[in-house]
């Protein structure tokens, strides 16, 4: 069945266990029930002090490269059928095969639309077949996103000529 977050029921047995177990706070060592641990840690002065004293990330060497601000997410995708989030490419294929095999709707491929050459308005007539045939591998392994399609073709031709 497709996941519907509005129909989620709390697991009362798990909730009961979490409210009966106590663990020490990593800052003040006070024993707190697991259901209240997040709340406690967010207000615990010792934890806040520990976090303030953590070293901040500083690059070893300054970079000359600009820090990109608008890189599209090409690691995780949203299911175009039900909106399930944070699916990597393989998980998206598996999810759609298991949950949407008989869905006749035409949808936009979230993987293709994240690519520089992707058309965010193109809807696949058969999305599942598209996923199976077009997305057998991750583009990250084979694609340089910083060059356009023509430059990639020229680079591939030049490499092919130099190897033969």
PyMOL commands that place a pseudoatom at each C-alpha (Angstrom):
pseudoatom trace, name=CA, resn=UNK, resi=1, chain=A, elem=C, hetatm=0, pos=[0.000, 0.000, 0.000]
pseudoatom trace, name=CA, resn=UNK, resi=2, chain=A, elem=C, hetatm=0, pos=[1.207, 3.533, -0.637]
pseudoatom trace, name=CA, resn=UNK, resi=3, chain=A, elem=C, hetatm=0, pos=[2.387, 5.331, 2.487]
pseudoatom trace, name=CA, resn=UNK, resi=4, chain=A, elem=C, hetatm=0, pos=[-0.035, 7.959, 3.738]
pseudoatom trace, name=CA, resn=UNK, resi=5, chain=A, elem=C, hetatm=0, pos=[1.453, 10.072, 6.558]
pseudoatom trace, name=CA, resn=UNK, resi=6, chain=A, elem=C, hetatm=0, pos=[-2.068, 11.158, 7.590]
pseudoatom trace, name=CA, resn=UNK, resi=7, chain=A, elem=C, hetatm=0, pos=[-2.964, 7.567, 8.431]
pseudoatom trace, name=CA, resn=UNK, resi=8, chain=A, elem=C, hetatm=0, pos=[0.047, 6.841, 10.643]
pseudoatom trace, name=CA, resn=UNK, resi=9, chain=A, elem=C, hetatm=0, pos=[-0.744, 5.428, 14.047]
pseudoatom trace, name=CA, resn=UNK, resi=10, chain=A, elem=C, hetatm=0, pos=[1.692, 5.656, 16.926]
pseudoatom trace, name=CA, resn=UNK, resi=11, chain=A, elem=C, hetatm=0, pos=[3.160, 2.363, 18.047]
pseudoatom trace, name=CA, resn=UNK, resi=12, chain=A, elem=C, hetatm=0, pos=[1.931, 2.467, 21.642]
pseudoatom trace, name=CA, resn=UNK, resi=13, chain=A, elem=C, hetatm=0, pos=[4.133, -0.443, 22.724]
pseudoatom trace, name=CA, resn=UNK, resi=14, chain=A, elem=C, hetatm=0, pos=[7.264, 1.361, 21.476]
pseudoatom trace, name=CA, resn=UNK, resi=15, chain=A, elem=C, hetatm=0, pos=[6.147, 4.626, 23.008]
pseudoatom trace, name=CA, resn=UNK, resi=16, chain=A, elem=C, hetatm=0, pos=[5.557, 2.841, 26.332]
pseudoatom trace, name=CA, resn=UNK, resi=17, chain=A, elem=C, hetatm=0, pos=[9.072, 1.369, 26.235]
pseudoatom trace, name=CA, resn=UNK, resi=18, chain=A, elem=C, hetatm=0, pos=[10.623, 4.757, 25.428]
pseudoatom trace, name=CA, resn=UNK, resi=19, chain=A, elem=C, hetatm=0, pos=[8.806, 6.355, 28.351]
pseudoatom trace, name=CA, resn=UNK, resi=20, chain=A, elem=C, hetatm=0, pos=[9.934, 3.639, 30.768]
pseudoatom trace, name=CA, resn=UNK, resi=21, chain=A, elem=C, hetatm=0, pos=[13.656, 3.524, 29.874]
pseudoatom trace, name=CA, resn=UNK, resi=22, chain=A, elem=C, hetatm=0, pos=[16.018, 6.130, 31.269]
pseudoatom trace, name=CA, resn=UNK, resi=23, chain=A, elem=C, hetatm=0, pos=[19.474, 7.030, 30.043]
pseudoatom trace, name=CA, resn=UNK, resi=24, chain=A, elem=C, hetatm=0, pos=[22.052, 9.553, 31.255]
pseudoatom trace, name=CA, resn=UNK, resi=25, chain=A, elem=C, hetatm=0, pos=[22.310, 12.898, 29.488]
pseudoatom trace, name=CA, resn=UNK, resi=26, chain=A, elem=C, hetatm=0, pos=[25.647, 13.183, 27.674]
pseudoatom trace, name=CA, resn=UNK, resi=27, chain=A, elem=C, hetatm=0, pos=[26.216, 16.561, 29.284]
pseudoatom trace, name=CA, resn=UNK, resi=28, chain=A, elem=C, hetatm=0, pos=[24.982, 16.564, 32.873]
pseudoatom trace, name=CA, resn=UNK, resi=29, chain=A, elem=C, hetatm=0, pos=[24.566, 12.781, 33.336]
pseudoatom trace, name=CA, resn=UNK, resi=30, chain=A, elem=C, hetatm=0, pos=[21.052, 13.287, 34.713]
pseudoatom trace, name=CA, resn=UNK, resi=31, chain=A, elem=C, hetatm=0, pos=[18.890, 10.217, 34.001]
pseudoatom trace, name=CA, resn=UNK, resi=32, chain=A, elem=C, hetatm=0, pos=[16.081, 11.157, 31.632]
pseudoatom trace, name=CA, resn=UNK, resi=33, chain=A, elem=C, hetatm=0, pos=[13.385, 9.029, 29.974]
pseudoatom trace, name=CA, resn=UNK, resi=34, chain=A, elem=C, hetatm=0, pos=[14.073, 8.470, 26.283]
pseudoatom trace, name=CA, resn=UNK, resi=35, chain=A, elem=C, hetatm=0, pos=[10.838, 10.213, 25.298]
pseudoatom trace, name=CA, resn=UNK, resi=36, chain=A, elem=C, hetatm=0, pos=[12.112, 13.423, 26.928]
pseudoatom trace, name=CA, resn=UNK, resi=37, chain=A, elem=C, hetatm=0, pos=[15.814, 13.137, 25.988]
pseudoatom trace, name=CA, resn=UNK, resi=38, chain=A, elem=C, hetatm=0, pos=[15.706, 15.405, 22.903]
pseudoatom trace, name=CA, resn=UNK, resi=39, chain=A, elem=C, hetatm=0, pos=[13.913, 18.102, 24.819]
pseudoatom trace, name=CA, resn=UNK, resi=40, chain=A, elem=C, hetatm=0, pos=[16.355, 17.793, 27.727]
pseudoatom trace, name=CA, resn=UNK, resi=41, chain=A, elem=C, hetatm=0, pos=[19.457, 17.904, 25.503]
pseudoatom trace, name=CA, resn=UNK, resi=42, chain=A, elem=C, hetatm=0, pos=[18.207, 21.004, 23.690]
pseudoatom trace, name=CA, resn=UNK, resi=43, chain=A, elem=C, hetatm=0, pos=[17.932, 22.854, 27.016]
pseudoatom trace, name=CA, resn=UNK, resi=44, chain=A, elem=C, hetatm=0, pos=[20.831, 21.266, 28.963]
pseudoatom trace, name=CA, resn=UNK, resi=45, chain=A, elem=C, hetatm=0, pos=[23.445, 23.922, 29.769]
pseudoatom trace, name=CA, resn=UNK, resi=46, chain=A, elem=C, hetatm=0, pos=[26.308, 21.368, 29.842]
pseudoatom trace, name=CA, resn=UNK, resi=47, chain=A, elem=C, hetatm=0, pos=[25.408, 20.009, 26.381]
pseudoatom trace, name=CA, resn=UNK, resi=48, chain=A, elem=C, hetatm=0, pos=[25.154, 23.567, 25.029]
pseudoatom trace, name=CA, resn=UNK, resi=49, chain=A, elem=C, hetatm=0, pos=[28.573, 24.336, 26.541]
pseudoatom trace, name=CA, resn=UNK, resi=50, chain=A, elem=C, hetatm=0, pos=[30.080, 21.185, 24.970]
pseudoatom trace, name=CA, resn=UNK, resi=51, chain=A, elem=C, hetatm=0, pos=[28.649, 22.144, 21.589]
pseudoatom trace, name=CA, resn=UNK, resi=52, chain=A, elem=C, hetatm=0, pos=[29.989, 25.699, 21.897]
pseudoatom trace, name=CA, resn=UNK, resi=53, chain=A, elem=C, hetatm=0, pos=[33.474, 24.296, 22.587]
pseudoatom trace, name=CA, resn=UNK, resi=54, chain=A, elem=C, hetatm=0, pos=[33.462, 21.977, 19.570]
pseudoatom trace, name=CA, resn=UNK, resi=55, chain=A, elem=C, hetatm=0, pos=[36.006, 23.013, 16.981]
pseudoatom trace, name=CA, resn=UNK, resi=56, chain=A, elem=C, hetatm=0, pos=[34.477, 24.682, 13.950]
pseudoatom trace, name=CA, resn=UNK, resi=57, chain=A, elem=C, hetatm=0, pos=[35.327, 23.459, 10.467]
pseudoatom trace, name=CA, resn=UNK, resi=58, chain=A, elem=C, hetatm=0, pos=[38.086, 25.492, 8.882]
pseudoatom trace, name=CA, resn=UNK, resi=59, chain=A, elem=C, hetatm=0, pos=[39.569, 24.563, 5.495]
pseudoatom trace, name=CA, resn=UNK, resi=60, chain=A, elem=C, hetatm=0, pos=[43.224, 23.532, 5.634]
pseudoatom trace, name=CA, resn=UNK, resi=61, chain=A, elem=C, hetatm=0, pos=[44.008, 25.619, 2.571]
pseudoatom trace, name=CA, resn=UNK, resi=62, chain=A, elem=C, hetatm=0, pos=[41.866, 28.438, 1.230]
pseudoatom trace, name=CA, resn=UNK, resi=63, chain=A, elem=C, hetatm=0, pos=[40.240, 27.547, -2.067]
pseudoatom trace, name=CA, resn=UNK, resi=64, chain=A, elem=C, hetatm=0, pos=[40.368, 29.603, -5.220]
pseudoatom trace, name=CA, resn=UNK, resi=65, chain=A, elem=C, hetatm=0, pos=[37.156, 27.997, -6.447]
pseudoatom trace, name=CA, resn=UNK, resi=66, chain=A, elem=C, hetatm=0, pos=[33.876, 29.837, -6.039]
pseudoatom trace, name=CA, resn=UNK, resi=67, chain=A, elem=C, hetatm=0, pos=[31.483, 28.173, -3.644]
pseudoatom trace, name=CA, resn=UNK, resi=68, chain=A, elem=C, hetatm=0, pos=[28.451, 27.193, -5.699]
pseudoatom trace, name=CA, resn=UNK, resi=69, chain=A, elem=C, hetatm=0, pos=[25.152, 28.354, -4.295]
pseudoatom trace, name=CA, resn=UNK, resi=70, chain=A, elem=C, hetatm=0, pos=[22.624, 26.833, -6.647]
pseudoatom trace, name=CA, resn=UNK, resi=71, chain=A, elem=C, hetatm=0, pos=[23.722, 23.231, -7.212]
pseudoatom trace, name=CA, resn=UNK, resi=72, chain=A, elem=C, hetatm=0, pos=[20.672, 21.066, -7.880]
pseudoatom trace, name=CA, resn=UNK, resi=73, chain=A, elem=C, hetatm=0, pos=[20.220, 17.991, -5.713]
pseudoatom trace, name=CA, resn=UNK, resi=74, chain=A, elem=C, hetatm=0, pos=[21.169, 15.008, -7.870]
pseudoatom trace, name=CA, resn=UNK, resi=75, chain=A, elem=C, hetatm=0, pos=[21.553, 12.571, -4.973]
pseudoatom trace, name=CA, resn=UNK, resi=76, chain=A, elem=C, hetatm=0, pos=[18.020, 12.084, -3.725]
pseudoatom trace, name=CA, resn=UNK, resi=77, chain=A, elem=C, hetatm=0, pos=[14.692, 12.334, -5.472]
pseudoatom trace, name=CA, resn=UNK, resi=78, chain=A, elem=C, hetatm=0, pos=[10.978, 12.624, -4.786]
pseudoatom trace, name=CA, resn=UNK, resi=79, chain=A, elem=C, hetatm=0, pos=[8.623, 9.953, -6.120]
pseudoatom trace, name=CA, resn=UNK, resi=80, chain=A, elem=C, hetatm=0, pos=[6.534, 11.636, -8.826]
pseudoatom trace, name=CA, resn=UNK, resi=81, chain=A, elem=C, hetatm=0, pos=[3.550, 9.456, -7.943]
pseudoatom trace, name=CA, resn=UNK, resi=82, chain=A, elem=C, hetatm=0, pos=[3.202, 9.739, -4.172]
pseudoatom trace, name=CA, resn=UNK, resi=83, chain=A, elem=C, hetatm=0, pos=[5.767, 12.339, -3.078]
pseudoatom trace, name=CA, resn=UNK, resi=84, chain=A, elem=C, hetatm=0, pos=[7.944, 9.932, -1.042]
pseudoatom trace, name=CA, resn=UNK, resi=85, chain=A, elem=C, hetatm=0, pos=[11.146, 11.867, -0.379]
pseudoatom trace, name=CA, resn=UNK, resi=86, chain=A, elem=C, hetatm=0, pos=[14.873, 11.251, -0.045]
pseudoatom trace, name=CA, resn=UNK, resi=87, chain=A, elem=C, hetatm=0, pos=[15.027, 8.271, -2.405]
pseudoatom trace, name=CA, resn=UNK, resi=88, chain=A, elem=C, hetatm=0, pos=[18.363, 7.719, -4.104]
pseudoatom trace, name=CA, resn=UNK, resi=89, chain=A, elem=C, hetatm=0, pos=[18.265, 6.515, -7.689]
pseudoatom trace, name=CA, resn=UNK, resi=90, chain=A, elem=C, hetatm=0, pos=[18.146, 2.794, -6.836]
pseudoatom trace, name=CA, resn=UNK, resi=91, chain=A, elem=C, hetatm=0, pos=[15.593, 3.345, -4.076]
pseudoatom trace, name=CA, resn=UNK, resi=92, chain=A, elem=C, hetatm=0, pos=[13.392, 5.348, -6.471]
pseudoatom trace, name=CA, resn=UNK, resi=93, chain=A, elem=C, hetatm=0, pos=[13.427, 2.516, -9.015]
pseudoatom trace, name=CA, resn=UNK, resi=94, chain=A, elem=C, hetatm=0, pos=[12.668, -0.075, -6.316]
pseudoatom trace, name=CA, resn=UNK, resi=95, chain=A, elem=C, hetatm=0, pos=[9.978, 2.096, -4.704]
pseudoatom trace, name=CA, resn=UNK, resi=96, chain=A, elem=C, hetatm=0, pos=[8.192, 2.705, -8.001]
pseudoatom trace, name=CA, resn=UNK, resi=97, chain=A, elem=C, hetatm=0, pos=[8.366, -0.952, -9.017]
pseudoatom trace, name=CA, resn=UNK, resi=98, chain=A, elem=C, hetatm=0, pos=[6.935, -2.062, -5.669]
pseudoatom trace, name=CA, resn=UNK, resi=99, chain=A, elem=C, hetatm=0, pos=[4.334, 0.660, -5.152]
pseudoatom trace, name=CA, resn=UNK, resi=100, chain=A, elem=C, hetatm=0, pos=[3.344, 2.126, -8.500]
pseudoatom trace, name=CA, resn=UNK, resi=101, chain=A, elem=C, hetatm=0, pos=[3.614, -0.743, -10.986]
pseudoatom trace, name=CA, resn=UNK, resi=102, chain=A, elem=C, hetatm=0, pos=[0.026, -0.305, -12.152]
pseudoatom trace, name=CA, resn=UNK, resi=103, chain=A, elem=C, hetatm=0, pos=[-0.197, 3.501, -11.993]
pseudoatom trace, name=CA, resn=UNK, resi=104, chain=A, elem=C, hetatm=0, pos=[-1.158, 4.739, -15.484]
pseudoatom trace, name=CA, resn=UNK, resi=105, chain=A, elem=C, hetatm=0, pos=[-0.339, 8.418, -14.843]
pseudoatom trace, name=CA, resn=UNK, resi=106, chain=A, elem=C, hetatm=0, pos=[2.254, 10.147, -17.004]
pseudoatom trace, name=CA, resn=UNK, resi=107, chain=A, elem=C, hetatm=0, pos=[4.852, 11.763, -14.740]
pseudoatom trace, name=CA, resn=UNK, resi=108, chain=A, elem=C, hetatm=0, pos=[8.064, 13.777, -15.001]
pseudoatom trace, name=CA, resn=UNK, resi=109, chain=A, elem=C, hetatm=0, pos=[11.220, 11.782, -14.240]
pseudoatom trace, name=CA, resn=UNK, resi=110, chain=A, elem=C, hetatm=0, pos=[12.815, 13.496, -11.211]
pseudoatom trace, name=CA, resn=UNK, resi=111, chain=A, elem=C, hetatm=0, pos=[16.255, 12.132, -12.144]
pseudoatom trace, name=CA, resn=UNK, resi=112, chain=A, elem=C, hetatm=0, pos=[16.170, 13.489, -15.691]
pseudoatom trace, name=CA, resn=UNK, resi=113, chain=A, elem=C, hetatm=0, pos=[14.706, 16.829, -14.631]
pseudoatom trace, name=CA, resn=UNK, resi=114, chain=A, elem=C, hetatm=0, pos=[17.637, 17.325, -12.206]
pseudoatom trace, name=CA, resn=UNK, resi=115, chain=A, elem=C, hetatm=0, pos=[20.130, 16.983, -15.061]
pseudoatom trace, name=CA, resn=UNK, resi=116, chain=A, elem=C, hetatm=0, pos=[21.406, 20.041, -16.959]
pseudoatom trace, name=CA, resn=UNK, resi=117, chain=A, elem=C, hetatm=0, pos=[19.859, 18.667, -20.155]
pseudoatom trace, name=CA, resn=UNK, resi=118, chain=A, elem=C, hetatm=0, pos=[16.625, 17.564, -18.457]
pseudoatom trace, name=CA, resn=UNK, resi=119, chain=A, elem=C, hetatm=0, pos=[13.221, 18.929, -19.383]
pseudoatom trace, name=CA, resn=UNK, resi=120, chain=A, elem=C, hetatm=0, pos=[11.223, 19.485, -16.171]
pseudoatom trace, name=CA, resn=UNK, resi=121, chain=A, elem=C, hetatm=0, pos=[7.971, 19.509, -18.137]
pseudoatom trace, name=CA, resn=UNK, resi=122, chain=A, elem=C, hetatm=0, pos=[8.444, 16.273, -20.135]
pseudoatom trace, name=CA, resn=UNK, resi=123, chain=A, elem=C, hetatm=0, pos=[6.197, 13.452, -18.905]
pseudoatom trace, name=CA, resn=UNK, resi=124, chain=A, elem=C, hetatm=0, pos=[7.187, 9.860, -19.677]
pseudoatom trace, name=CA, resn=UNK, resi=125, chain=A, elem=C, hetatm=0, pos=[4.481, 7.786, -21.336]
pseudoatom trace, name=CA, resn=UNK, resi=126, chain=A, elem=C, hetatm=0, pos=[5.779, 4.732, -19.447]
pseudoatom trace, name=CA, resn=UNK, resi=127, chain=A, elem=C, hetatm=0, pos=[7.743, 5.972, -16.477]
pseudoatom trace, name=CA, resn=UNK, resi=128, chain=A, elem=C, hetatm=0, pos=[8.583, 2.537, -15.045]
pseudoatom trace, name=CA, resn=UNK, resi=129, chain=A, elem=C, hetatm=0, pos=[10.110, 1.337, -18.331]
pseudoatom trace, name=CA, resn=UNK, resi=130, chain=A, elem=C, hetatm=0, pos=[11.979, 4.641, -18.564]
pseudoatom trace, name=CA, resn=UNK, resi=131, chain=A, elem=C, hetatm=0, pos=[13.410, 4.108, -15.060]
pseudoatom trace, name=CA, resn=UNK, resi=132, chain=A, elem=C, hetatm=0, pos=[14.441, 0.528, -15.753]
pseudoatom trace, name=CA, resn=UNK, resi=133, chain=A, elem=C, hetatm=0, pos=[16.128, 1.247, -19.094]
pseudoatom trace, name=CA, resn=UNK, resi=134, chain=A, elem=C, hetatm=0, pos=[17.443, 4.779, -18.649]
pseudoatom trace, name=CA, resn=UNK, resi=135, chain=A, elem=C, hetatm=0, pos=[18.589, 4.723, -15.044]
pseudoatom trace, name=CA, resn=UNK, resi=136, chain=A, elem=C, hetatm=0, pos=[20.531, 1.474, -14.654]
pseudoatom trace, name=CA, resn=UNK, resi=137, chain=A, elem=C, hetatm=0, pos=[23.559, 3.434, -13.412]
pseudoatom trace, name=CA, resn=UNK, resi=138, chain=A, elem=C, hetatm=0, pos=[24.254, 6.704, -11.656]
pseudoatom trace, name=CA, resn=UNK, resi=139, chain=A, elem=C, hetatm=0, pos=[25.100, 9.621, -13.923]
pseudoatom trace, name=CA, resn=UNK, resi=140, chain=A, elem=C, hetatm=0, pos=[27.594, 10.885, -11.323]
pseudoatom trace, name=CA, resn=UNK, resi=141, chain=A, elem=C, hetatm=0, pos=[29.955, 8.085, -12.355]
pseudoatom trace, name=CA, resn=UNK, resi=142, chain=A, elem=C, hetatm=0, pos=[30.033, 9.099, -16.008]
pseudoatom trace, name=CA, resn=UNK, resi=143, chain=A, elem=C, hetatm=0, pos=[29.006, 12.746, -16.364]
pseudoatom trace, name=CA, resn=UNK, resi=144, chain=A, elem=C, hetatm=0, pos=[30.850, 16.015, -15.879]
pseudoatom trace, name=CA, resn=UNK, resi=145, chain=A, elem=C, hetatm=0, pos=[28.013, 18.410, -15.024]
pseudoatom trace, name=CA, resn=UNK, resi=146, chain=A, elem=C, hetatm=0, pos=[30.216, 21.464, -15.505]
pseudoatom trace, name=CA, resn=UNK, resi=147, chain=A, elem=C, hetatm=0, pos=[30.339, 21.073, -19.300]
pseudoatom trace, name=CA, resn=UNK, resi=148, chain=A, elem=C, hetatm=0, pos=[27.460, 21.172, -21.755]
pseudoatom trace, name=CA, resn=UNK, resi=149, chain=A, elem=C, hetatm=0, pos=[26.334, 18.297, -23.949]
pseudoatom trace, name=CA, resn=UNK, resi=150, chain=A, elem=C, hetatm=0, pos=[28.307, 19.429, -27.027]
pseudoatom trace, name=CA, resn=UNK, resi=151, chain=A, elem=C, hetatm=0, pos=[31.543, 19.754, -25.040]
pseudoatom trace, name=CA, resn=UNK, resi=152, chain=A, elem=C, hetatm=0, pos=[30.945, 16.296, -23.513]
pseudoatom trace, name=CA, resn=UNK, resi=153, chain=A, elem=C, hetatm=0, pos=[30.470, 14.813, -26.996]
pseudoatom trace, name=CA, resn=UNK, resi=154, chain=A, elem=C, hetatm=0, pos=[33.666, 16.442, -28.253]
pseudoatom trace, name=CA, resn=UNK, resi=155, chain=A, elem=C, hetatm=0, pos=[35.611, 15.202, -25.212]
pseudoatom trace, name=CA, resn=UNK, resi=156, chain=A, elem=C, hetatm=0, pos=[34.278, 11.653, -25.730]
pseudoatom trace, name=CA, resn=UNK, resi=157, chain=A, elem=C, hetatm=0, pos=[35.223, 11.738, -29.436]
pseudoatom trace, name=CA, resn=UNK, resi=158, chain=A, elem=C, hetatm=0, pos=[38.703, 13.062, -28.681]
pseudoatom trace, name=CA, resn=UNK, resi=159, chain=A, elem=C, hetatm=0, pos=[39.243, 10.377, -26.015]
pseudoatom trace, name=CA, resn=UNK, resi=160, chain=A, elem=C, hetatm=0, pos=[37.979, 7.700, -28.383]
pseudoatom trace, name=CA, resn=UNK, resi=161, chain=A, elem=C, hetatm=0, pos=[40.366, 8.826, -31.137]
pseudoatom trace, name=CA, resn=UNK, resi=162, chain=A, elem=C, hetatm=0, pos=[43.324, 8.989, -28.766]
pseudoatom trace, name=CA, resn=UNK, resi=163, chain=A, elem=C, hetatm=0, pos=[42.711, 5.443, -27.465]
pseudoatom trace, name=CA, resn=UNK, resi=164, chain=A, elem=C, hetatm=0, pos=[42.474, 3.842, -30.926]
for i in range(1, 164): cmd.bond("trace and resi %d" % i, "trace and resi %d" % (i + 1))
show_as sticks, trace
zoom trace
